[in-house]
């Protein structure tokens, strides 16, 4: 039985195959990777990850995610563990340290998988909407919940499939802070095109599009004590409610959108009035990218140093390498992206 016979308007379900798990990552061909490598001129590398214990607390994630907790591993079921910065191994002079971590996969610098955002949608046009994700994969059958055997598990949309591709290609950065300053602004199609034109940004099919607002620098300066009254009013974020912007994202052929902000798009829709009837998404850019097009989203990336270097050298393109953890079933993953210029 087909998972779907009706696909959402504006989606690309089935375009990469009936059982596609990768979405737009399919566009990262060897030829496009070679062109990405040609962007490397200086051999300088920029780490694009925040320390994974940022932002601090749980306010930025609305109480959903919490800081990582490191702990010393124990040896078997005994009380011997790596105390005082090292376990003394018997019969020798050696010390050994070993640890574990409890980690919320989307707490800090992260990838959203295609299993992160789904919708209730009538995939067969029979008046019986179902809980589905990209390419019609079904909640409770293809993706497993925490109360199901083997769950929770992202199934075919788990991030291990993305990780296996290497996640490497041409990145381009738009400096929204340089274009619009530090005041809160929602960037729609017109604003994005204006910034790209001034900065001579050339977006090509298969590119990773990175958006710098300066949010990362403000967050770091808060030293793991985020002030939401400041952060909620700071900087530029995409306006997911602008249909022209969504149409451009479709046409541009980007494989991912990445930002130094918590959601890439502005979160104003979370508190906006709900329509009386009809379909409504609280995060329309998430709906468009993750659910409809298979475009991965990267959030809370550290872009300050890269943005400054690119601006000083009148460049905006680079080689990006950003695989998630190859953790089967994960619906999100911390990531340490590297931009090479």
C-alpha positions, 0 to 999 in steps of 0.5 A: 500500500502506498504511504500517500496518494495525495502530497501536500501542495508545494512539496517534493514528495516522491521526486527523489523516490518513493522511499527517499529518506534524504530529501534535498541532501540528494543534491549533494553530488560528487560534482557539486562537492568538487565545486565546493572544494574549489572555494577553499583558497586560504586553508583556514578552518572555522568551527561553527559550533557553540560550546554544547553547554550553551545557551544555558538553562532551558528558557531558550528552548521553552523548557523542552531541553536541558544542558548536558550532564557529564558523569564519570563511567563506572567499571562493571557493577562495582563502585570503582569509577574515575574519581579525582580525574583518573582511575588508577589501574591495578598493578601499574602507574597508569591513570585513565579517565572515561566518561558519559553524557546525558545530552539533549540532541537539540539543546545547542548547535544542532541539526533538525532531522526530517523526523523533527517536524510533521503534520496531520495531513490527509495523505489519501484524500479520503477525509481521514488525516494521518500523522505523517512526516516528509515523504509520507512516513507515518507516525506510529508505524515508520516513526516510533513513539516512546511507548512503542517497542523499539521507540523512540526512533525516527525510523527512515528519517533518523539522522543516521541516514543524513550522517552517512552522506558525509554532509559536505558541500558549498556553503554561502553566508548572508550577513543579516546583521550587516544588512539590518543591524541588531533590532528585531526584524523578520526577513521576508523575500524582499529583505533577503534579496536586498541583502544578497544583492548588496553582498553579491551572494550567489546561491546555487542548487545544492548549497547550504544557506547560512544566515548570520544575525549576531544572536550567537555573540549576544548569547555567548556574552550572557555566560549561560544565563540567557536573558529572554527579554533581550534575546526575543527582541534581538536581530534578524530571523526569516519570516516563514509567513512570507509565501514569496520567501518560501517559493524562493527557497523551493526554487533556489535548490538549497539543501539546508538552511542554517542560522545562529538563531534558535529556529532559523525563522522568527518565533512570533507565530508561536504567539500569533492569533490562530485562524478560525478555520483551515490549515495552520502551522505554528512554524511555517518555515519548519513545515515548508522545509522539513515536512514538504521539501526535505530541507534540513535546518541547522540552529544555534550555529556559531557564525560570528568569526566566519561572518567577520572574516568573510566580510573583511575579505569580500567573500561569502562562499566556502566549503562546509563539512557538517555531519551529525552524529551517526546515532540511529533513530535520532530526530536531532543531533549536536554538530560541530560544523567546519567552514574552510575558506 
